[in-house]
Amino acid sequence: MRRLYPDLIALVLLLATAPFWLGLAYRGQHTAAFTVEALPVMLPTAGLHEPEPLVDRPGVFRWTDGAGELRPPNPGGPLYLRLSLSSGFDTATPVELAVGERHNTFTVLPGLHEYALLAPAQPGERVILTLRSPTVKIDGRHLGIVVHRLLVTGAGSTPPLLLVALLLATASLYGLARRAGMGVPGAAVAVMALQAMLALWQWAGAWHYGLLGVLLALVALGALGALVIERLYPPLPPTPLAALSFTRRDRLALGGLLLLTVAVCLPWLGASDPVGDLKQYAARMGFLARGGFAEAFTNGGDYMPLWLLSLRLLAPLVALLGGSYFDAVPSVTRAMIKLPSLVALLITVLLLFRWARRHGGTGRATLIAGLYAVTPPVWMNAAWWGQIDVLLALPMLVALSQLDRWRGRVSWLGWAVGLMIKPQAIILAPLLYGASLRRHGPRGLLEGGLAALVVLVGTCTPLVLLGQGPGLYQATVGSVGRFPQVTNRAYNLWWLVVGARPVSDLTEWAGMSYRTLGFLLLGVVVLLTLLAVLRRPDGPTRAVAAATLALAFFTLPTQIHERYIFFALPMLLLGAMADLRLLLPYGLIATGATLNILGVLDGFSPDLQRMISTSPLPVAVAWVNLGTLAGLLLYMLLVPRGGRWPTTS
């Protein structure tokens, strides 16, 4: 017990300072004001129709459907609410406003008027306001009342649930720091510094995002899980391999592969835009060239910081070469937009060849890297379509393949770079979490997480300081729900349910929405892959686990685009370095991905699009994708694997 006294004293001190820091952050009056055209992540809503312009003044309004819901951020303490409402008709409308357990009944008059009321303090980081009213059916819509603006002011005290989340995160992070080998003073100072920085973040205005409580809950869950996992699965450090020396044959093969990659892509670099995404990228480049990062999210968009940085750096080169950004995008602009993906593709081919060379001869390495270069979804994505999935795949591959080096810090850095290119890199998070613990223990997890945090904060801070925080938040978190359809042209599980019909993913089955059901199915696969990696953290298992996660991400959730199956391809090639049998699912997925792209997008080949879409192929591809996912799960969990993994570059 005497040995525990220092830890108990430090923990009690930290639990006492947590409410102190948050109390300082929420001290005084806080106010947030929104119009109904605010970004959805800043003011989540439900039961509201689409925005419409006001007739007699600038601005917009939205009708409720009789049970409209607004969820503004909680400023803390007792609340003062002011809403700009109208009955929308020539007569008054009775309304019930519910704020938590508090219900207020009043009458909303014709014309816009301000309605003010007081409400008790709310426990969470968001206040849930529900407006219930009678409805009138007009043009197929049930119309309740009109909502124009909302203002919420708090007297300034910490939301209780946020404080609970900080206390849990404090205790779990202190325990993780101690298990990572930090002394009592060092762990206590580090956690207290984190508390202070989070409080400063909230004080500076981050409470408007209503995000900190969720992040703290995830951190607490991850830290507590790490302490349990380490007991059940002690670290199993990797065995380093000797350095690799290329022969003349290797150099000739690699040179040929790079020339092949350029030859396949070059004819398409200036090709016309088959879908319309290049026009959007060019317009974003124009905004950045005109106003810098202060126009990073002009007219919306889901662009992440490192992709914005790429467009900003290329913008002067486009102007120098005589290109333009708007209207009809010229070939030079299209080629410049595709340049980062082409460079990433060449680097990926080089790395695949080098890594594969460790598992076999020059022939195997040439096969693995060459397949990536010539597979249609790869070069179509990078050189014709102008998407950035190939660019994103490069740091994801680095994160996956280099986890056995430098206690995993390079992997976490690569993953963070991927996140700052596109949020889809999140699919590797559970794998990195489990593999880091298994290979490097709590210290590796802590160091890797801190390395990733430095990258995330460093790339996001400039945009936040320029006032682009809401747009960045929308681009990051708002991807869920942005296309609320069961399937967004993906041949997956939901294609078998609804086909090409535009069906809302909030449609319920057995009391559960399709969206929720898709996330639950994905969660099951995530747990199975985490279990597989904890049992066997070797490189081949990680590669198959990553491919399984990528295929599950495409196959099971709703709202998925046709090209998201792409990420399974490079992961399978990593696994095929140790087991060439994985080229079979690679071929199935590559073929299905090609048919999916050509079958739903007529910009590539209208004739092929008509032929594929009217044939049984879409349903067949969807079944093959599901079967391949099941096969990868069985292979990952049951089939023994051998082979070493490249732990040096």
C-alpha positions, 0 to 999 in steps of 0.5 A: 500500500505504501508504494501506491500512496504517491499514485493515489495522491497524484490521482486525487490531485488531478481529479481535483484540478479537472473541475478547476480548469473547466470552471475557469473555461466556462466562467462568465457569460457565453453566447452562441447565435445561429441562423438556420443556414448554419453548417449542420455540424455547428447546429445539428437539426432534425425535422426541418425542411430545406432552407428557403429564401425570405421574401421581404429581407435577406436571409433564409428560413426553414419549416418544421415538420411539426416536431422540429429539433435544434441542437445548439452547443451548451454554453453552461449554466442556466440558459437564456434562449431567443428564437426568431419564429413565425407561424408561416400563415395568416393565423397564430399557431400554438407551439410547445418548446421542450428543453430537456425536461422543461416544457413551455407552451406559447403562441407563434404569430404571423410574421417573424417575431422574437420569442425569449424564455429561460431554461434550466442548465442542461447536462450535455455539451448540446442543448436539445430544443424541440418545437412541436406544433400542428401541421398543414399539408401543402404540396406533399409537405407537412408544414409546422412553423417557420424558424429563422434564427436562434440565440442561446446564452449561458450563465457560465458553469461546466456541463456535468457530463463534460466534467465526468468525461474529463475526470474519466479521461484524467484517471485513465490517461494517468494510469496509461502514462504510469504503465508506459514507464513515466514516473509519478511527477512526470505523469501528473505534470503531463496530465495536468498540462493536458487538462489546462490545454483542453480548458484553454481550448474551450475558453478560446471558443471551441465549446461552440463545436460541442466536441470535447466530451465525445473526444474525452470519452473516446480517449478514456475508453481507449486508455482503459482498454489499453490497460486491460489489453496489455494484461491479456496480450503482453507486448510481443516485440518484432524481430528486425531484418537485415538491410536489403541491397538491390541487384542490377536486375532489381534496379532494371525491374524497378525502372521498368515499372516506373516507366510502365506507370508513367506510360499507363497514366500519361495519356489521361492526365489532360483528359476531360473531366468524366464526373465533374470533380476536377471542376470543383478542385479547380474552383477550390484552387482558384479560391485559394489563389485569390484569398489564400487559406482564408477561402479554404471553404468558400461555398462549402466543400469537404477538403482536408488541410493537406489536400488544400495545401497541395492545391494552394502550392500548385495554383501559381504553377497553373497560372504560370503555365497559362491555365485557369480555375473556373468555367471550362477547365483547361487540360493544363489545370487538369494535369496539375490537379492530378500531379500529386496523385501521379507522384504518390502512385510512383512512390507507392510502386517503388515502395511495394517493389522494395517491400515485396523484394524482402519476401521473394525474388525480383519476379515476385516484387515486379508482379506485386508492384506491377499489378498496382500500376496497371489495375484499372481502378488505380490509374483511372482514379489517379490519372483520369478521374483526378480523385485523391484516393491513390494519394491517400493510400500512400501514407496508409500503406506507410502506416501499415507496413512500418509499425514494427519500426521506431516503436510505431511512431512512423506509422502513427505519423503516416496515419495522421498525414492520411487523415489530413488528406481525407477522413477515410484513413480513420478505418486504420485506427482500430488496427493501429491501436491494437497492433501498437499495444501488441508490438510496443505496449502502452509506451508505444501507444502513447508515443504514437498517439502523441505523434499523431496529435502533433500532426493533426494540431499542426495542420489544423491550427492555421486554418482555425486561426484564419476562421476556417474552423467550422468549415474544417469541422464540417469537412471532417465530421460532416461526412457522415450524413452528407449523402443520407442514402442507403447506397451512393452507387456502391455495389454492396450489401445495400445495393442488394436491398434497394438497388439503384433506387434513392432510399433514405438510410434513415428508413427503419427495419425491425425498429432500427434504421439502415444507417444504424444497422450498417454501423453495427455490422461494421463494428462487428468486423472491427472487433474481429479484426482487432481480435485477430491482430491482438492474437497475431500482430505480424505484418501479413495479419495486419495487411489482411486485417487492413484489407478486411476493414477497407472492404467492410467499410465499403460493403456494410455501411450506408452512404458509400461511394462506388470508389471506396472499395479502392482502399482494399487493393493496396492492402491486399498487395501488402499481404500478397507479399507473404502469401500469393493466394491473396491475389485471388481476392485482389483480382475479384475486388479489382474486377468488381471495382472496375465494373462498379465505376463504369456501371454507375458513371457514364462519364467514362464510357456511356455505352459500357454504363448502359450495358452494365447497369441493365445487366445482372452484373451489379447484383453479381458484383455485390454478392461477390464483394460480400463473399470476398469479405466473408472469405477474408474474415475466415482467412484472417481468423483461421488460416495460419500464416508465416513469413517475415515483414519488412521492418527496415526501409 
